[in-house]
Amino acid sequence: MSFEILRLGHLGDGIAEGPVFVPRTLPNEIVDGEVRDGVLAAPRIITPSEHRVKAPCRHYNSCGGCSLQHADEGFVASWKAGVVQMALAAQGINADIRAIETSPSHARRRAKLSGRRTKKGAIVGFHGRGSDTLTPVPDCAVLTPAIIAILPLLETLTVQIASRKSEVSFTVTAADAGLDLAVDGAKEMTDTLRFEMAQFAQDAKLARLSWNGELLLTLTPPTQQFGDVNVTPPAGAFLQATKHGEVRLLSAVEEATKGAKAILDLFAGCGTFALPLARRAPVHAIEAVPDMMEALDAGWRMSQGLKKVTTETRDLYRRPLDADELAPFDAVVIDPPRAGAEAQVQHFIGSNVAQIAFVSCNPVTFARDAKVLTDGGYRLNWVTVIDQFRWSPHVELAASFTRTDMSV
């Protein structure tokens, strides 16, 4: 049975009338195949789109890590900007959407990989789309070369530490001094295994190794640079997916807070924005995770030439700042999780905050929060779409808000 793809859904799947969901297709394509439970999982392309291209990664057909490699860059950029535009339009908001900033290939500096023992050894890679099948990715087009280089060693390690009945997971982060590796689902640590893992860490040139949620050893601090400030995040701490994306987001945040004399950074993480902004203004940073605040504070104390940076551990979902607490600040940076920050933005209304730099990884919750702000006396000046998750449907953005009685 044949179908015409009408549009893409929010997960990047083609949608035909029905609706029928057809992965890895593009609008206006004619496809056929067998539909089961509303999904045409293995489409045959009868009439391809002019935007269809050959996937740049040989693992694309079997790996579930990417979903848009079959589309040209111009189409993906336009579609992601359109996702933001439509989310805002649904809230009755028109916005200046700037040109998208897309991270290059081989730029992803953090990945969560799975490892499984086999009869002949082990496989380390990503799961297939909606599948338990594990695909090795030695030529992955997304990961940094440093992460790709460690894959054979992780396969050897999987044979040593994984059971035959379950998988082990590896969260690998590329740091300035080496790789930061967190292992989960592995066998319990013993004195013998501790010695072996120390040797493995040296052979793999790791900076730090964590084991089932606990720090095992640090050979050298796995520092990250936020601006020109060195910070050692705790194991597993949030980090922007690519350095390119981090730099573009920071540039947007700096523009949106230009001229501010006192800055508040909410959901501050380990200081991605707070520390670079402290080059020109005092910053108060708030985050719910104590270890992240400690890392931020240590980075500030070890740096020179920064304005004062203060930290506060606080759950902003349970205890958003009210207008009185916002009073000392003329600019706010806010970078909430996917759920957005509805409770907090309500308190911006009626406060003295003149500028807001809003960073979001979810256009839908961003648009909802933007509606609160624009209804409450703020103007949405511009939105920059940042594509750190190349070839995926994931969309991130940075936006500038100012009070309507202030010049931009």
PyMOL commands that set and color helices and strands:
alter all, ss='L'
color gray80, all
select helices_A, chain A and resi 73-89+145-161+191-203+243-256+274-277+290-301+323-326+342-348+363-375
alter helices_A, ss='H'
color red, helices_A
select strands_A, chain A and resi 2-8+14-16+20-22+30-32+44-47+97-102+110-117+122-127+134-136+168-175+178-184+206-211+214-218+224-226+229-231+263-266+283-287+309-313+331-334+355-360+378-387+396-403
alter strands_A, ss='S'
color yellow, strands_A
deselect
rebuild
show_as cartoon
